[in-house]
Amino acid sequence: MNELSGTRISKSRTAVIDAVDSARRALTSLLEQVEQDGANDPATAAAIASTQEVLDRLAPRSAGGNAFAASARGGDLVFDVSDLLAYFPYNRAPTGIQRVQMEVIASFIEGGTGPRPRLCRFLKETDRWSEVSGELFLGLCAASKSGSDALAKDWIATYDRLDAASRSGEIMPFAPGMILVNLGSSWWLPNYFLQIRHLKKTANIRYVPLIYDMIPAIAPQFCMPELVSGFNAWLVGVLDHADYFLAISEATKRDLIDLAKRAGHEIAPDQIGVVPLDADFRSGAKSGSPPPRMVSGKYVLFVSTLELRKNQLGAIDAWRALINEYGAENVPQLVLVGKNGFLGNKVRERLQADEVLKKRVTLLSGVDDEQLAGLYRHCLFTLYPSNYEGWGLPVTESLCYGKVPLIADGSSLPEAGGGFAVYFAAGSGSELLGKLRKLISDEPYRKRLEQKIAKDFRPRAWTDIGAQIASLVRGWAERTDQPAEILPPLARRGFYYELSAGTSRTLWSGMGSAEMFRQGLYWWELEPWGSWSKPAGGGLQMRIAGDGPARLALELRGLPDKDCDVEIRSGGGDLLAGGVLHGDSVKWLLVDVPAGQEEVDIRIIGSEVGIDPDPQNDRKLGVGLKGFFIIDQVDPDARARFYEAVALGNLHDLSFFRRRIET
């Protein structure tokens, strides 16, 4: 056989394998649809099995039992881009977190960091994970960085191509052992951990999040109250579900360990890999960026979202002090670049109240990469007096452009600034003012610092950041045994488990949610009262602690607009309990759990479909679940406590996750 014919055969074989892969994905999609529709009759099952045999003869499955095993496709990492794709319909220009995701994932796709990973997103409309094209993802990233107009037709068309392709494409096939890495901020995605649990149970994947900061829990005064409560609920969820963590700084790693301990979890230091974001953040024009047209004369640059935490007010106060001392004409312009954030209007109000400041402080937003590069290259130096950070991307960005950053010495900022930044004591207005005087007036001093940056600062390429992520995650995976079986969570007798969404602005030991007992994908997100199931019926799984018979008491909520029959069925389909639920009423149903039964696996199914009363939601609703209680049938006092608590409306006092008084 000559080399040419061998090449043709190899290409032909590759084409066969690719075609079989495609057919298997389509068959997987068909199987899920058949099961969902309840049409899994013997003839259909036999036809599907026969088709699987043909495909296996054409291209045998891998040793792992799945044609899409990571080894067969060249990579064991899967990047979840759900968060990123949820950001883009309303925004175009990336902030720090979006830029990190885009650059790191692009470095993998373009082949610089080892085997090419796969990308996926969760589509809540269809309850499925969908594969995302790497090529379309790269195109979207390029379009995002090329402009800031989120309403531009070319931008919308680029996003729509990727969105449509992933929505109409094949179900993402996960092989056992794959590692799902989320480089985004998933805390605001509803039902995210329900989706992670489903993957863990059905595909035995492992989940690794990248933690940027703990700001809402560490410094809640700088955040909206809803963000704080939502973040705390997410923190409990991520502690329950993550197999390994990545953090962007040693400071964030310390905060994560401390907060986990406060919430009753222990994280070993070697369960967190630190990936410093000392990357080359220059994008667009890396050389020869033109002077910015939006400012003139000498200026100091402050790049950040306008919000209290970033401390623009402290910078403005320092500028007013400089003007008072030297006169407005002798003080450089302060240029604030960033979109409006939490209480960012305070910055504008402060400037509007002072005519002199209004002339010496310039606010800019909607600045594209080319303009930002010009602003960096032609400023005197940069300012970043933030009260708290997970890393401090503008600090690294300033160093990338050879400019000295004047920064606070708290949280992670010393890691970002290293030996190249000028520091002032966090919270000290007088020290900030003194360092500003020095940098503004002493040009030789400033030039010496710039020369040090030019000589010694070496930002890492994004391929290096990606390679470190891959090395940390794969190194952890190699030294860690994967669990052979993922067990349902444990429920204790004598306690009430409520499904309400987390609303606490503080953390305590034992904090949690019965959310983790929900199984499958047929649940809507948590609400303050509990959770609606979807029409197909919501699943619950648990192990009940203790010996002897027990009774599972389910607190159900009726449909908002009609009466319906409700059934509680076992995982095998047996009817365990039933009754009538009147519209928007609450009713308890009891399921007996015999002694010796190790696990409870049930499904809550309503006979009718309800319509969400919220006109902004087009959700179709099944039965609602507020929570459940485990009654110990052996202990009559325990039964009495439950019935008494229900009668008196004191059920919350028996909540397993309530905050207890420490003695």
N, C-alpha and C positions, 0 to 999 in steps of 0.2 A: 504494500500500500504506500503510495507516494505521499509527500507532505500535504499537497493540495487536497487530495481526496480525504485525508485524515481530517483536515480543517473543515471540509464540507460536512463530513459525518458529525464532527463535534458541534458545528453550528446547527445541524439538523436535530441532533439529540437535545441541544439546549432549547430549540423551538418546541420540541415535544414536551419537555419538562415544563416550560412556561405555559403551554396550552393546557396541560394537565392541572397545573397550579390554578389557572383561571377557572377551569371546570370545577375543581374542588371547592373553590371559593363560592362559585354559583350554587353548588350543591349544599354547602353549609347554609347559605342564605335561604334556600328552599326549605331545608329541614327546619330552620327556626320559624319560618312562616307557617309551615304545616303544623308545628306544635302549637304556635300561637292561635291558629284558627281552629284547633281541635279536630283537624281532619286527618289524623295519623292512622288511617285504616290499613289493614294487612296488605292489601294490594299495593298501596303507595309505598309502604315500608319495604316490601319485597323488591319493587322497582328501583328504589334508592339503593338498597344493598347491592343489587346486581350492577348498577352503575358504578358504585364504589369499587367493586371487584375489577371491572374493566379498567378503571383509572389506575388501580394498584398494579395491574399487569403492565400497563404502559410505562408507569414511573413509580416504582415502589416508594412507600413512605420511609421517612428517616427512622433511625433506630429509636428516636424519642417518640415515635408513634404519630408524628404529624409532619406532613410534607412541608409545612411552613416553619419548621423548627429553626431557631436562630442560626444554627450551624449550617443548615442547608441554604439559607439566604445570605450568609456572610456577616451576620451581626446578631448580638444578643440584646442590644439595647433598643427600646422603643420610646420615642419622645412623644409625650402627650402635648399637643398644641391647641387643645380646647380653649384654654384661657386666652391665648394669643388671637385666635380667630374670633373669639367673642369681643375682643377689644376693637378690632378693625372696622366693624360696621359703623362705628361712631367716631372713630379717630383715624388719623393717618400717620402723622409724625410719631415715632416711638418715644416713650419715656425710657428711663433706665432699665426697668425690668423687661420691657419689650425688646429693647436693643440687645440685651444679654441673650435672650432666647434666640433671636434672629441670628446673631453672629455665631453663637456656639453651634446651633443646629446646622447652619450653613457650612461651618467648617467640617462637620461630619459628612454632609451630603457631597461636598466638593472633593472629598477623598483625602483630606489631610490628617485625619485622626483615626485611622484604622478602618475596620469593616464598616460599610455603610449601614446606618441604622434605618429603621422605618419610622414613619410618622403616623399619628392617629388622632382622632378627635371623637368626642362622644356627642351623638345627636339625640337630644332629649325628646324630640318630636317622634322619633321612631324607636327609641330605646335600644340603640345599637352603637357599637364602636365602628367607625369607618376609617379606612386607610386614606391618607393624604399624600398626594403626589409630591415627591421631592422637587421635581422640576417646577411645578406650579408654585410651590412654596418659595423657591428661590426667586421666581419672578415677582411674587408678592412682596418679598423683602426689598428687592431692588426698587419697586414702585413706591414703597413706603418711605424709603430714604431719599427719593428723588424730589420730593415736594411735601407741602404741608396742607394742601387743600383737600379736605376729606370729601368734598362735593364734586371734585373734578371727574369728568366722564371717564377718562382713561383709568383713573384709580378705581372707580366703582366697577368698571368692566373687568379689571384685573382681579379684584376680590371676587366678583360674581363667578368668574371662570373657576377659581379654586373651590368656592363654596358649592357650586352646582356639581362639579366633578366628584367631590367627596360625598355629597348627599345622594347622588344617583349611583355611586360606585359600589364596590363590593364590601361586604362586612369584613372588618379587620380580623384576620385569623391569628390568634395568640397561641404560641407553642409553650408547653410546660418549661418553666425556667426562665422565660423572658423577663427582663427587668424594665418596668415602666418608669421612666424618669420624667418628672414634671419640673421644668425650669421656670414655671410661671407662678402666679399668686392665686392658687385655687380656692382660697378661703371664701370668695364671693360667688362661687359656682354652686347652685343648688344641687343637692343630692350627690355631690361629688364622691363622698365616701361610700354611699350605696353602690355606686358604679365600681369603685375599687374593690369592694367586698365581692361583688359579682365576678370580677375577673380573677380574684384570688381563689374563689370557690370553683369556678368553671374551667380555669386555665392554669391555676397554680402559679400565677405570675408573682413577682415581688415588686414592691413599690418604693421608689426613692424620690422624695421631694427636695428641692433646693430652697433653703430658708434664707430670705434676704434680711429680715429684721424682726424684732419683737416689739416694735414701737407701740402699737395699740395697747399692749399689756404692760410694757415698761413705763411709757409716758402717755397715759390716756388723756391727759389734759390738752394734748395737741391734736386730738382726733375727735371726729363726730361720735356721739354716744352710740349710734347704731353700728358704726365701724368697730368700736371697742367690744360690744357684746357679740357681734358676728365673728370677730377675730378670736375671742376667747372660746367660742363654740368650736371654731375650726381648729384651734390649738389642741383641744381635747381630742378631736377626731384624728388629727394627724399623729398624735401620740399613740392612739389606739391602732393605727393602720400602717404607719411607715415601718419598713424593715430596716432601713438605713437612711441617714440624713446627710445632705450636703449643706454647708453654710458658707457664706461669702466672706466671713472674717472670723478671727478668733473671738472678737467681742460678741458677735452673734452666736457663736458656739457656746460661750459662757452663759449668755442670756437664755438660750434654749435649755441648757442643763438646769439652770436655776429655776426657770418657770415650770419646767416639767416636774421638778421636785415639789414645787408649791402646789401643783395639781395632783400630786400623789403618784407620779411616775419617776422611775429611775432610768436615766440614759447613761450608759457607759461612754466615756470620752472617745473610745475607739469605734463607737457607732456613729460618729459624726466626722465626715471628711471636710476639711476646710479648703475652699477654692478661692483664693484672693482674686479680686477683680482688677488686677493691675494690668489691664489690657490696653491695647492701642485703640482709643476711642475716636481717633480722628477718622472721619468719613467724608466722602466727597473730595474736596480740594485739600490734598495733603501738602501742597507746596504752592506758593505764589497766590494765596487767597487775597483778593482785592480788599482795600480798606472798606469798611462798612459805610454805606451811604446814609444810614439812619442816625449816625452820631458824628460829631465833629470835635476836633480838639483832643486833649488828653482825657482818658477815662479809665476807671476801674470797673472790672466786669464781675457780675454776680449772676451765675446761671443756676436757676432752680425754680420749681413751682412756687408760686406765691402762697405761703401758708405760715402760720405762727411758728411751727417747729423749725423752719428754715431760718427764722430770725431776721427777716428783712427789716423788721421794725428796729432791731438793734443796730443794723447797718445805717438806717436812715437817721437814727438818733446820733450816731457817731458823725455822720455827715453834717448834721446841724451844728454839732459842737465844733467841727473843723471850720465851718463857715463863720461861726461866731468868733473864732480865734484868728483866722487869716483873711476873712473876707471872701465873698462868693467867687469873685474873679480869680482868686488864687487857689481855688480848690478844684481838682479835676472832677469831671462828670462821673456820677455813679450810674451805671447801666444795669438794670435788673431785667433779665431775660427769663421768661417762663409763663406758663398759663396759670390761670387762677385756680387756687386750691382752697382748703379748709380755712375760712375766715381771711382769705386773701384780700377781701374788700377793705380790711383794716389798713392795709398798705396804701391803697388808693385814697382812703379817707384821710390818712395822715398827710399825704402829699397835697391833697386838695385844700387842706386847712393851712398850708404854709406856702405862700407865693414864691418865696426865695427857694425853698426846697424843690418846689415843682419845676423850677428852671434848671436845677442842678442834678436832679434825679430823673432818669429816663426809663420808662417802662416799655418793654418790647415783648410781643408774643407772636406766634405763628412764624418764627424764624426758621428757615430751612437750613440744611447742613452746610451749604456753601456760605450763606450769610454768617452762620455761627462760627465757621472756621475763620472768616475774616475778623469777626469780633474778638476771637481769642488771639489771633496773631498780632493785632495792633493795639491791644490794651497795655496799660502800664503793668498791671498784675491782676490777680483775681482774688475775690473775697468769698469766704464760705464759713460764716459764723454759726452754722446749724447747731441746734441744741442737742440733737440726737440723730445718729445715722447707723445703718447696717454696714455700709462701706463708705460712700461718699464719691459717687462717680464724677461729679464736676471737678473734684480735686485731681483725680487721675487724668481727666481730660485736660485740665490746665497744664499739668506736667507734660503731657504728650505734645502740647504746642509750645513747650519751652518757657512757660510763664509761671512765676512764683505764686503759689496760693497762700493766702493768709487765712488760717483756719483755727477753730476752737480745738482744744486739746482733749475733748471728751469722746466717749463711746468708741467707735471704730476709726475715727478720723486720723489718729496717729499712724494706723496701719496703712491708710491710703496715702498720707503725705510723706511718711518715712522721714528720711533725713533731708528732704528737699523743700519742705514747707516751712513757713514761719508760723509759730503757734502763739496763741494767747489763752489765758485761763478761761475756760468755759464759764459764761455768766458774768465775766468781769468787763463792764463797759469801759472802765478807765484803762485797763490793759489793752483792750482792742484799740482804743483811741491812740495810745502810745505807739503801738506797732504800725498803725496807719500813718502817723506822722513820719516815722522812720522810712517806710517804704515809698511814700510820696516824695519826700524831700531829699533823700539820699540816693541819688542815681547810681553812683559807684557801688554802693552796697547792693542795690537791686541787680546791677549787672553781674556782680560776682556770684550772686545766687543763681542767676540765669545760666552763667557759664558752668556752674556745678551741675545743673540739670542737664545741660547739653552734653557734658562730659560723661556723667555717670548714670543718668536715668535711662533705663531700658525697659519700655513697656513690653509685655508679652504679646505675641501674636495670638489671635483667637484660636488658631489650631493648637497652640500650647495649652490654652485654657481647656479646650475640648479634650485634649489628650490627658490632662490631669483628671478631668471628670471621669473619663473612661477608665483610667488606671485605678482611681479610688474605688469606683463602683465594682469593677471586675475583680479587683484585689479583695474587696470585702466578700463578694459572692464566692470566690474560690475558697476562702477560709471558713465559710459559713455553710452548715448543712441546711438544705432546704427542707422545710417541714413536710413529712410524708402525707399528713392529713391536716386540713384546716378545720378545727372543731368550732361548733357554734359557741357563742358567748354563754357564760354561766349566769343564771338567775337564782337569787336566794329567796328562800321562803320567808313570808312575813313582810315583804316589801312591795311597794308600788313603784312601777317603772313607767314614767310618763314620757310621751314622745314629743313634748313641746320643744320648739326651737329655743336655743340658748339665748337668754336675754341678760345674763349677768355681766356686770362691768368689772367684776373682781374674780380672782381665781381662789380655789380652796382645795384642800386635799379631799379626794373622793368625788370631785366634780365630774359629771358625765351626762350621758343621755341614753335613753332606751332606743335611740335611733339605730344603734348597732345590732339590734335584734331583727331589724327588717331585712328580708332577703329577697332576691330577685329584683327585677327592674320595674315592677308594676306598682310603684308608689310615686306620688307627687312629693314635692319638697315639704320639709317640716314647716309648720305654722305655729303661732303662739299657743294654740289649743291642742295641737296634735298633727296628724297627717291623713290626707285623703288617699285612699288606694285608687288605682286606675281600674277601669271596668273589668279587666281580666282577673282582678283579685290580688290583694297584697299578701305576701308570704311572711311568716315569722318562724324563726328557728332559735332554739335555746337548749341548754342543758340545765336541769333543775337540781340545785344542790340538795344534799341530804337524802335520807332513806325514807321509805314508806310512801304511801299514796299521797298525791297532791291534787290540787284543783287550780287550773289556770282560769282566772277571771278576766275577761276582756271587756274594756269599757269602750263601747262603739258609739259612733255618731251617725245619725241618719242623713240621707241625702237632703240637700237644701230645699228641693222643690217638690218632693213626692215621697210617698211611702214605698217601702220595698221589703221583700223577704231577704233574709240573710242566712247564709250557711257557713259553718266552720267545717272544713274538710281537712283530712290528713294529707300528707304529701303523696300518699298512694291513692287518694280520691275517696276514702271512706268518710261518710257523714258523721261528724262528732257532735254537732249542736246546731240549732237553728232557731229562728224566730222572726218576728215582724219588727221592722224599724220604722217608726213614724217620722215624717219629714222633720229634719233638724232636731230630732230628739236624741237623748242619750239613754243607752240601755246596756246592761251587763249580760253577757253570755258566759256560761261556765263550761269548761272542758275538763273532764276527768283524766288524770295522768296516773295510771296504775303503778304500784310499787315495782321497782326493777326496770322501768322504762327509762333508758339513759338520755334520750333526746326527744324533744318535741318539735315537730315539723308540721305546720298548719298553713292553711290558706283561707283568707276571709273573702267571701264572694257574695255580692249582692245580685238580686234578680233584675234590678233596673239600673239604668245609667242616668246620672244627674248632670246638670249643666251648671258650671260655675256661675254664681250670681254676680261676680265681678265682670262688668262688660269689657274690661281690658284683657280678660283671660278667656280663651276659647277651650279651656280644659273640660274634658269629659270625666266625670267623677264616679268612683265606686263608693264603697262604705268607708267611713272615717274611723280612725282608731285614735283614741285619746291616750290610752295606756293600758297596762295590765298589772295584775296582782297575783302572786303565787301564794295560795292558801295551803297551809299544812293541815292535811286531813287528820293527822294523828293527834295534833294539839288543839283541844277545844278552845283554849284561851286565845290562841292565835286566830282562830276563825271568828271568835267574838270581837277581837280588836278590829278585824277587817270590816265586819258588818256595822260595827259602831262608828267607825271612821267614815264609811259611806253615808250612813244615816245622818251624821252630824256635819258632814261636809268638811271633815278634817283629814281627808285622804293624803293631802300633801305632807302631813306630819309623818307619814309612813314611807315617804319617798326614799328610795335607796340612794339617790344622788343629792339629797338635801344637804345644806351646810350645817354641820354639827358644831356645837359649842365645845371647844377644846378645854380639857381639864388638866 
